[in-house]
């Protein structure tokens, strides 16, 4: 039985790898050399025509200036040291033995958001080399996690809904490992990149970096590992010294709300002008501290100033009951319900006067506990210490609610699927739900459907836990760091009518 499970896992990885191969090597998708800026820029408006994003009304720049900044952000490579050569995909033997529909495998196994209007770049977050004087190669950037698909629409800046970095990483390990046995010249440029990618993929793997549930981020655990490795000759911290706190990826438009407070991430533990802990993700590509200081941090600062701080949430795309929303607005700001005390005051145009409250409201503590003494020591020994402070927080941020309709599932770990469940009795929150259902919006409860159609209503929750409790495609609140407890507000809301009104108002933020 166990052998069969391992074989099945290997087949899935092969399918993913094969799909990545074909998506990157379709004859019409890319030339054999790097794609120069002028070719990418010439089609940029057309490529972005079906992508939803929104600039601040207060941004004084021209549309042309905005688009140039967005272009640079979307195609950013940070001068990566971890490239996957195009030639690897073209000669991969998996393409001769596996058949299937390509886009479906990459979209529905890896969970990438396909860039359907772009003939050269297949998915958001995949960045090509841009020099026509060198062979084509690929890396990934921020948009892998900060782009989401909802009801078939692509939302730039939204937190990831189904992307699985573990599956993608295992597929790339397989590709680069098999490429090591090809007949390519050992000293060829491509073979050097292949060997480098394989070394990075294997030598930077730590047990706490693999998420327990797909579409959850382990970025803070990874930051601890990478910051520790540099002054310790590449040696990783022990497994029990690194915390586990899988979290959902937040939307980029929340940065505008947090900017005046200068406290970042779900627990507000990084204090500084901008959220520079993000730069440590490049360390996973085997970057040095020098590269962090000279290349990555300056570019993240530039991207923050030119793009991220100006992004605002997409408006709710469906009809809103304005009379019910007005009743919900009154409840939101009332003394009896009092949501605004922690979550701020909203203007309905994507802006909020956010109080910056970080408080323990009984939610799962695992993510906060990542910021251990060891993590803070590793941070203090890194270049990031000159850019801010890492301070253990007493609670999570009372999240800004701008674009809350698109920020499901809820709580910092994504353990509550809808606003309806979040605002209702804690005891009624689902203990298990299907991660892939997050591709769709439940317009009534606002959030994701609980189950795929094939099991909806056919199996009670205990049966789902028994059957899918160990499946990474399902969120199980019994896993470490995955509790759905806390933020108990039902005693203030009191009735389903009040809950419905609040949900309708939240659609307008």
LUMKEPA-564140 format. One record per residue (C-alpha): residue in one letter; chain; x, y, z. Coordinates in Angstrom, 2 decimals, padded with zeros to 5 digits. Layout:
BEGIN
A,A,X,Y,Z $
...
END
This chain:
BEGIN
X,A,000.00,000.00,000.00 $
X,A,002.74,002.46,000.94 $
X,A,004.67,001.61,-002.20 $
X,A,001.58,002.39,-004.26 $
X,A,001.18,005.74,-002.50 $
X,A,004.78,006.65,-003.25 $
X,A,004.31,005.61,-006.88 $
X,A,001.16,007.73,-007.13 $
X,A,002.99,010.74,-005.69 $
X,A,005.79,010.25,-008.21 $
X,A,003.28,010.15,-011.07 $
X,A,001.69,013.42,-009.88 $
X,A,005.08,015.11,-009.70 $
X,A,005.92,013.82,-013.19 $
X,A,002.64,015.20,-014.51 $
X,A,003.34,018.60,-012.95 $
X,A,006.87,018.65,-014.31 $
X,A,005.66,017.63,-017.74 $
X,A,003.04,020.35,-017.71 $
X,A,005.59,022.98,-016.74 $
X,A,007.74,021.71,-019.58 $
X,A,005.06,022.07,-022.22 $
X,A,003.79,025.41,-021.02 $
X,A,007.25,026.88,-021.29 $
X,A,008.19,025.20,-024.54 $
X,A,005.16,025.67,-026.73 $
X,A,006.53,026.97,-030.04 $
X,A,004.46,030.16,-029.96 $
X,A,005.15,030.92,-026.30 $
X,A,008.74,032.14,-026.31 $
X,A,011.83,032.56,-028.46 $
X,A,014.96,030.56,-027.72 $
X,A,016.77,033.58,-026.31 $
X,A,015.83,035.99,-023.55 $
X,A,012.74,038.10,-024.21 $
X,A,013.78,041.76,-024.51 $
X,A,011.84,044.52,-022.80 $
X,A,010.59,046.01,-026.04 $
X,A,008.78,042.80,-027.00 $
X,A,007.18,042.42,-023.58 $
X,A,006.33,046.13,-023.32 $
X,A,004.77,046.31,-026.79 $
X,A,001.97,043.95,-025.73 $
X,A,001.72,044.91,-022.06 $
X,A,-001.59,046.79,-022.25 $
X,A,-003.11,043.97,-024.28 $
X,A,-001.69,041.29,-021.99 $
X,A,-003.21,043.05,-018.95 $
X,A,-006.63,043.77,-020.46 $
X,A,-008.41,041.09,-018.42 $
X,A,-006.45,041.55,-015.19 $
X,A,-008.25,043.43,-012.39 $
X,A,-006.20,045.90,-010.33 $
X,A,-006.81,049.39,-009.00 $
X,A,-004.62,052.42,-008.37 $
X,A,-005.20,054.92,-005.58 $
X,A,-007.24,057.92,-006.64 $
X,A,-004.61,060.08,-004.95 $
X,A,-001.76,058.76,-007.12 $
X,A,-000.58,061.85,-009.09 $
X,A,001.24,059.95,-011.85 $
X,A,000.12,059.59,-015.42 $
X,A,-001.25,056.29,-016.63 $
X,A,001.91,055.79,-018.67 $
X,A,004.08,056.19,-015.55 $
X,A,001.89,053.79,-013.62 $
X,A,002.03,051.17,-016.35 $
X,A,005.81,051.37,-016.64 $
X,A,006.16,050.85,-012.87 $
X,A,003.74,047.93,-013.00 $
X,A,005.61,046.40,-015.94 $
X,A,008.88,046.46,-014.01 $
X,A,007.17,044.91,-010.96 $
X,A,005.52,042.09,-012.88 $
X,A,008.70,041.13,-014.75 $
X,A,011.13,041.61,-011.84 $
X,A,013.86,038.96,-011.53 $
X,A,016.09,040.49,-008.81 $
X,A,019.06,039.29,-010.92 $
X,A,018.21,035.78,-009.76 $
X,A,020.82,033.10,-009.14 $
X,A,018.20,030.34,-009.53 $
X,A,017.28,030.01,-013.20 $
X,A,015.63,027.13,-015.03 $
X,A,016.90,027.05,-018.64 $
X,A,014.40,026.74,-021.47 $
X,A,016.52,023.99,-023.00 $
X,A,015.86,021.81,-019.95 $
X,A,012.16,021.84,-020.73 $
X,A,012.66,021.18,-024.41 $
X,A,014.74,018.03,-023.98 $
X,A,012.97,016.57,-020.94 $
X,A,012.11,012.92,-021.61 $
X,A,008.88,013.16,-019.62 $
X,A,007.30,014.89,-022.60 $
X,A,007.61,011.66,-024.59 $
X,A,005.73,009.48,-022.13 $
X,A,003.01,011.58,-020.50 $
X,A,-000.07,012.92,-022.23 $
X,A,-002.75,015.27,-021.00 $
X,A,-004.20,018.76,-021.25 $
X,A,-001.41,021.16,-020.32 $
X,A,-003.16,024.23,-018.93 $
X,A,-005.36,022.11,-016.70 $
X,A,-002.39,020.38,-015.08 $
X,A,-000.50,023.58,-014.29 $
X,A,-003.59,025.50,-013.22 $
X,A,-005.22,022.68,-011.29 $
X,A,-002.21,020.87,-009.84 $
X,A,000.41,023.52,-009.19 $
X,A,-002.26,026.19,-008.74 $
X,A,-000.63,028.94,-010.80 $
X,A,-002.81,031.68,-012.27 $
X,A,-002.55,031.34,-016.04 $
X,A,-001.81,034.52,-017.99 $
X,A,-004.11,033.65,-020.85 $
X,A,-003.65,036.87,-022.84 $
X,A,000.16,036.71,-022.79 $
X,A,001.67,034.60,-025.62 $
X,A,005.14,034.63,-024.09 $
X,A,004.66,034.21,-020.31 $
X,A,002.27,031.49,-019.33 $
X,A,001.53,032.28,-015.67 $
X,A,001.75,035.19,-013.25 $
X,A,004.89,035.17,-011.14 $
X,A,007.01,033.47,-013.82 $
X,A,009.69,035.88,-015.03 $
X,A,011.83,035.29,-018.14 $
X,A,015.37,036.47,-018.68 $
X,A,015.23,039.64,-020.74 $
X,A,018.58,039.70,-022.55 $
X,A,018.43,038.64,-026.25 $
X,A,022.15,037.85,-026.07 $
X,A,021.73,034.81,-023.81 $
X,A,019.65,031.62,-023.81 $
X,A,016.14,031.91,-022.43 $
X,A,015.72,030.97,-018.77 $
X,A,013.06,031.43,-016.08 $
X,A,012.66,032.34,-012.43 $
X,A,009.72,033.24,-010.15 $
X,A,008.81,036.43,-008.32 $
X,A,006.26,037.96,-005.92 $
X,A,003.27,037.53,-008.24 $
X,A,003.30,033.74,-007.81 $
X,A,001.77,034.33,-004.36 $
X,A,000.23,037.78,-004.84 $
X,A,-002.13,036.99,-007.72 $
X,A,-005.37,035.06,-007.40 $
X,A,-008.15,033.78,-009.61 $
X,A,-011.75,034.20,-008.44 $
X,A,-014.70,033.08,-010.58 $
X,A,-012.40,032.93,-013.60 $
X,A,-011.10,036.49,-013.14 $
X,A,-007.47,037.34,-012.35 $
X,A,-006.93,039.78,-009.46 $
X,A,-003.47,041.32,-009.27 $
X,A,-002.28,041.81,-005.69 $
X,A,-004.72,039.37,-004.11 $
X,A,-003.32,036.70,-001.81 $
X,A,-002.90,033.29,-003.37 $
X,A,-005.92,031.00,-003.32 $
X,A,-004.57,027.58,-004.39 $
X,A,-000.86,027.90,-005.35 $
X,A,001.19,025.03,-003.92 $
X,A,004.89,025.86,-003.63 $
X,A,005.66,022.34,-002.36 $
X,A,004.30,020.69,-005.51 $
X,A,006.11,023.17,-007.76 $
X,A,009.37,022.71,-005.87 $
X,A,009.19,018.92,-006.10 $
X,A,008.48,019.13,-009.82 $
X,A,011.49,021.37,-010.40 $
X,A,013.68,019.04,-008.36 $
X,A,012.62,016.19,-010.60 $
X,A,013.30,018.17,-013.76 $
X,A,016.76,019.32,-012.72 $
X,A,017.71,015.92,-011.31 $
X,A,016.79,014.15,-014.55 $
X,A,018.54,016.82,-016.60 $
X,A,021.78,015.99,-014.79 $
X,A,021.85,012.70,-016.67 $
X,A,021.45,014.16,-020.14 $
X,A,024.20,014.32,-022.71 $
X,A,024.54,018.10,-022.54 $
X,A,028.11,019.37,-022.32 $
X,A,029.17,019.60,-018.70 $
X,A,030.59,023.07,-019.19 $
X,A,027.67,024.50,-021.15 $
X,A,025.92,027.58,-019.76 $
X,A,022.62,025.72,-019.48 $
X,A,024.16,022.78,-017.65 $
X,A,025.70,025.17,-015.13 $
X,A,022.25,026.68,-014.47 $
X,A,020.68,023.22,-014.17 $
X,A,023.29,022.07,-011.65 $
X,A,022.93,025.32,-009.72 $
X,A,019.14,025.01,-009.56 $
X,A,019.33,021.40,-008.38 $
X,A,021.82,022.30,-005.65 $
X,A,019.68,025.20,-004.43 $
X,A,016.46,023.18,-004.45 $
X,A,018.02,020.47,-002.29 $
X,A,020.42,022.36,-000.02 $
X,A,017.88,024.98,001.10 $
X,A,015.18,022.52,002.12 $
X,A,014.13,022.50,005.77 $
X,A,011.29,020.41,007.22 $
X,A,009.45,023.44,008.60 $
X,A,009.37,025.12,005.19 $
X,A,006.89,022.63,003.72 $
X,A,003.35,023.83,004.38 $
X,A,000.89,021.33,005.82 $
X,A,-001.90,022.66,003.60 $
X,A,-001.58,023.96,000.04 $
X,A,-002.06,027.71,-000.50 $
X,A,-000.54,028.49,002.90 $
X,A,002.72,030.39,003.29 $
X,A,005.71,029.32,005.38 $
X,A,007.63,032.52,004.59 $
X,A,008.48,033.42,008.18 $
X,A,009.84,029.97,008.97 $
X,A,011.89,030.17,005.76 $
X,A,013.19,033.61,006.76 $
X,A,014.45,032.22,010.07 $
X,A,016.25,029.38,008.31 $
X,A,017.86,031.55,005.65 $
X,A,018.96,034.34,008.02 $
X,A,020.51,031.71,010.29 $
X,A,022.41,029.94,007.50 $
X,A,024.53,032.90,006.32 $
X,A,026.67,033.42,009.45 $
X,A,026.75,029.63,010.12 $
X,A,028.52,028.48,006.94 $
X,A,025.31,027.22,005.35 $
X,A,024.31,025.04,008.30 $
X,A,020.57,025.13,009.04 $
X,A,019.05,025.49,012.50 $
X,A,017.73,022.31,014.07 $
X,A,014.17,021.37,013.17 $
X,A,012.90,021.95,016.72 $
X,A,014.39,025.47,016.75 $
X,A,012.20,026.66,013.86 $
X,A,008.53,027.38,014.47 $
X,A,005.64,026.24,012.32 $
X,A,002.90,028.70,011.56 $
X,A,001.43,028.24,008.10 $
X,A,-000.44,031.39,007.09 $
X,A,-002.42,032.61,004.14 $
X,A,-000.79,035.21,001.88 $
X,A,-002.20,038.70,002.50 $
X,A,-003.28,041.03,-000.31 $
X,A,-000.83,043.74,-001.40 $
X,A,-003.48,046.44,-001.02 $
X,A,-003.30,046.10,002.78 $
X,A,000.09,047.81,002.74 $
X,A,-001.53,051.20,002.17 $
X,A,-003.47,050.79,005.43 $
X,A,-000.45,049.59,007.41 $
X,A,002.02,052.16,006.07 $
X,A,001.30,054.89,008.69 $
X,A,001.82,052.34,011.50 $
X,A,004.98,050.72,010.15 $
X,A,004.12,047.28,011.52 $
X,A,003.97,044.44,009.01 $
X,A,002.79,040.89,008.46 $
X,A,-000.05,039.11,010.24 $
X,A,001.42,039.67,013.71 $
X,A,003.03,043.06,013.13 $
X,A,006.37,041.68,014.32 $
X,A,008.49,043.53,011.75 $
X,A,008.72,047.24,012.51 $
X,A,010.04,049.48,009.74 $
X,A,009.15,051.83,006.92 $
X,A,008.24,049.01,004.55 $
X,A,007.81,045.21,004.91 $
X,A,011.40,044.23,004.10 $
X,A,011.21,040.72,005.51 $
X,A,010.00,039.91,001.99 $
X,A,013.58,040.36,000.79 $
X,A,014.64,037.26,002.71 $
X,A,012.67,035.13,000.24 $
X,A,015.43,035.77,-002.29 $
X,A,017.86,034.11,000.13 $
X,A,016.11,030.83,-000.67 $
X,A,017.61,031.21,-004.14 $
X,A,021.05,031.04,-002.54 $
X,A,021.64,034.77,-002.52 $
X,A,024.29,036.24,-000.26 $
X,A,023.76,039.02,002.25 $
X,A,025.74,041.23,-000.15 $
X,A,023.21,040.54,-002.91 $
X,A,020.41,041.30,-000.46 $
X,A,021.90,044.71,000.33 $
X,A,023.09,045.63,-003.16 $
X,A,020.24,044.30,-005.33 $
X,A,017.16,042.91,-003.58 $
X,A,016.44,045.46,-000.84 $
X,A,016.87,048.50,-003.11 $
X,A,014.53,046.99,-005.70 $
X,A,011.88,046.07,-003.14 $
X,A,012.02,049.62,-001.80 $
X,A,011.59,050.95,-005.32 $
X,A,008.67,048.58,-006.04 $
X,A,007.00,049.53,-002.79 $
X,A,007.23,053.24,-003.57 $
X,A,006.26,052.88,-007.24 $
X,A,003.57,050.17,-007.09 $
X,A,002.64,048.47,-003.84 $
X,A,001.72,051.50,-001.72 $
X,A,-000.55,052.77,-004.52 $
X,A,-002.59,049.58,-004.97 $
X,A,-006.17,049.59,-003.71 $
X,A,-008.65,046.70,-003.47 $
X,A,-010.81,045.69,-006.41 $
X,A,-014.47,046.60,-005.94 $
X,A,-016.95,043.83,-005.25 $
X,A,-017.92,042.60,-008.75 $
X,A,-021.54,041.67,-008.11 $
X,A,-024.74,043.39,-007.06 $
X,A,-024.96,044.84,-003.54 $
X,A,-028.17,045.44,-001.58 $
X,A,-027.49,049.06,-000.69 $
X,A,-030.28,049.37,001.87 $
X,A,-029.06,046.28,003.72 $
X,A,-025.46,047.50,003.43 $
X,A,-026.44,050.81,005.03 $
X,A,-027.96,048.95,007.96 $
X,A,-024.75,046.96,008.22 $
X,A,-022.68,050.16,008.16 $
X,A,-024.61,051.48,011.13 $
X,A,-023.96,048.24,013.04 $
X,A,-020.27,048.27,012.09 $
X,A,-019.77,051.72,013.65 $
X,A,-022.21,051.26,016.55 $
X,A,-021.11,051.03,020.17 $
X,A,-022.88,047.71,020.60 $
X,A,-021.12,045.89,017.76 $
X,A,-018.07,048.09,017.51 $
X,A,-016.11,046.60,014.60 $
X,A,-014.55,049.98,013.79 $
X,A,-012.76,050.20,017.14 $
X,A,-010.26,047.58,016.00 $
X,A,-010.65,047.53,012.22 $
X,A,-010.83,051.26,011.43 $
X,A,-012.96,053.76,009.51 $
X,A,-013.56,053.28,005.76 $
X,A,-014.34,055.72,002.97 $
X,A,-015.80,053.16,000.53 $
X,A,-013.13,053.96,-002.09 $
X,A,-010.53,051.47,-000.89 $
X,A,-009.03,053.62,001.87 $
X,A,-009.11,053.21,005.65 $
X,A,-007.96,055.07,008.73 $
X,A,-006.57,051.96,010.40 $
X,A,-005.81,052.06,014.16 $
X,A,-003.07,049.44,013.91 $
X,A,-004.33,047.34,016.82 $
X,A,-002.52,044.02,017.45 $
X,A,-004.34,041.93,020.00 $
X,A,-004.69,038.35,021.19 $
X,A,-008.31,037.42,020.47 $
X,A,-007.88,033.69,021.02 $
X,A,-006.79,032.70,017.52 $
X,A,-004.15,030.03,016.87 $
X,A,-000.82,031.24,018.38 $
X,A,001.56,029.16,016.24 $
X,A,002.38,031.89,013.74 $
X,A,003.26,034.43,016.46 $
X,A,005.44,031.87,018.23 $
X,A,007.68,031.56,015.17 $
X,A,009.33,034.80,016.30 $
X,A,011.51,032.98,018.82 $
X,A,014.71,034.06,020.54 $
X,A,016.65,032.18,017.88 $
X,A,014.81,033.91,015.06 $
X,A,015.41,037.35,016.58 $
X,A,019.10,036.54,017.01 $
X,A,019.37,035.47,013.36 $
X,A,017.60,038.66,012.32 $
X,A,019.93,040.82,014.45 $
X,A,022.95,039.27,012.69 $
X,A,021.54,040.10,009.24 $
X,A,021.46,043.25,007.10 $
X,A,017.73,043.55,007.79 $
X,A,018.54,044.74,011.32 $
X,A,019.59,048.09,009.87 $
X,A,016.20,048.40,008.14 $
X,A,013.89,047.72,011.08 $
X,A,013.25,045.62,014.16 $
X,A,011.84,042.14,014.74 $
X,A,009.74,042.15,017.91 $
X,A,007.61,039.33,019.26 $
X,A,003.99,040.41,019.09 $
X,A,001.32,039.92,021.74 $
X,A,-001.36,039.37,019.14 $
X,A,-002.30,039.42,015.48 $
X,A,-003.26,042.53,013.56 $
X,A,-006.92,043.47,013.51 $
X,A,-006.73,043.07,009.75 $
X,A,-007.63,045.99,007.49 $
X,A,-010.93,045.11,005.83 $
X,A,-010.32,046.81,002.50 $
X,A,-011.22,044.30,-000.19 $
X,A,-012.25,041.83,002.50 $
X,A,-014.61,040.07,000.07 $
X,A,-011.56,038.88,-001.91 $
X,A,-009.38,038.08,001.10 $
X,A,-010.97,034.78,002.03 $
X,A,-010.56,032.32,003.71 $
X,A,-010.38,034.28,006.95 $
X,A,-008.16,034.67,010.03 $
X,A,-004.40,034.79,009.64 $
X,A,-004.14,031.08,008.84 $
X,A,-007.11,030.94,006.49 $
X,A,-008.98,028.59,008.81 $
X,A,-012.49,030.05,008.38 $
X,A,-013.93,029.80,004.84 $
X,A,-016.51,032.62,004.84 $
X,A,-017.50,035.86,006.55 $
X,A,-020.75,034.14,007.51 $
X,A,-018.84,031.58,009.57 $
X,A,-016.37,034.16,010.93 $
X,A,-019.15,036.38,012.28 $
X,A,-021.26,033.50,013.57 $
X,A,-020.88,031.14,016.53 $
X,A,-017.36,029.68,016.74 $
X,A,-018.84,026.23,017.36 $
X,A,-020.47,026.28,013.90 $
X,A,-017.27,026.93,011.95 $
X,A,-016.39,024.03,009.60 $
X,A,-013.58,021.73,010.74 $
X,A,-012.63,020.77,007.18 $
X,A,-013.11,022.37,003.76 $
X,A,-011.73,021.97,000.27 $
X,A,-008.87,024.33,-000.58 $
X,A,-009.52,024.22,-004.33 $
X,A,-013.02,025.60,-003.83 $
X,A,-011.33,028.97,-003.08 $
X,A,-011.22,029.56,-006.84 $
X,A,-014.90,030.48,-006.54 $
X,A,-016.84,033.00,-004.47 $
X,A,-019.86,032.13,-002.38 $
X,A,-021.79,035.38,-002.89 $
X,A,-024.28,034.74,-000.10 $
X,A,-021.85,033.87,002.70 $
X,A,-018.92,035.77,001.10 $
X,A,-015.94,033.48,000.96 $
X,A,-015.31,030.12,-000.55 $
X,A,-017.69,027.20,-001.04 $
X,A,-016.91,024.43,001.43 $
X,A,-016.76,021.44,-000.87 $
X,A,-016.58,020.48,-004.52 $
X,A,-019.90,019.61,-006.10 $
X,A,-019.14,015.88,-006.07 $
X,A,-019.19,015.65,-002.27 $
X,A,-021.47,018.54,-001.34 $
X,A,-024.27,017.34,000.86 $
X,A,-023.34,013.70,000.38 $
X,A,-020.94,013.17,003.28 $
X,A,-021.18,014.49,006.86 $
X,A,-018.19,016.32,008.35 $
X,A,-016.87,013.32,010.35 $
X,A,-016.74,011.34,007.12 $
X,A,-014.90,014.15,005.35 $
X,A,-012.34,014.30,008.16 $
X,A,-011.83,010.56,007.97 $
X,A,-011.46,010.54,004.20 $
X,A,-009.64,013.84,003.55 $
X,A,-008.12,014.76,006.91 $
X,A,-004.56,014.07,005.72 $
X,A,-005.01,015.51,002.24 $
X,A,-003.14,018.78,001.59 $
X,A,-005.90,019.82,-000.81 $
X,A,-008.26,020.03,002.18 $
X,A,-007.91,022.43,005.12 $
X,A,-008.16,020.46,008.37 $
X,A,-008.44,022.66,011.46 $
X,A,-006.94,019.85,013.55 $
X,A,-003.48,020.29,012.00 $
X,A,-000.78,022.18,013.93 $
X,A,-001.24,025.92,013.54 $
X,A,-004.62,025.47,011.84 $
X,A,-007.13,026.09,014.63 $
X,A,-010.22,028.11,013.70 $
X,A,-010.88,029.30,017.26 $
X,A,-010.95,032.91,018.42 $
X,A,-012.35,036.23,017.20 $
X,A,-015.66,035.38,018.88 $
X,A,-018.02,038.25,018.03 $
X,A,-021.36,036.47,017.79 $
X,A,-022.33,037.62,021.27 $
X,A,-022.14,041.20,019.98 $
X,A,-023.91,040.54,016.67 $
X,A,-026.63,038.41,018.16 $
X,A,-028.92,037.67,015.21 $
X,A,-028.66,036.31,011.71 $
X,A,-030.30,039.49,010.40 $
X,A,-027.49,041.58,011.87 $
X,A,-024.91,039.19,010.46 $
X,A,-026.41,039.44,006.97 $
X,A,-026.40,043.23,007.16 $
X,A,-022.76,043.36,008.24 $
X,A,-021.72,041.04,005.44 $
X,A,-023.51,043.25,002.89 $
X,A,-021.67,046.33,004.21 $
X,A,-018.31,044.54,004.16 $
X,A,-018.77,043.97,000.42 $
X,A,-018.51,047.74,-000.07 $
X,A,-015.09,048.24,001.57 $
END
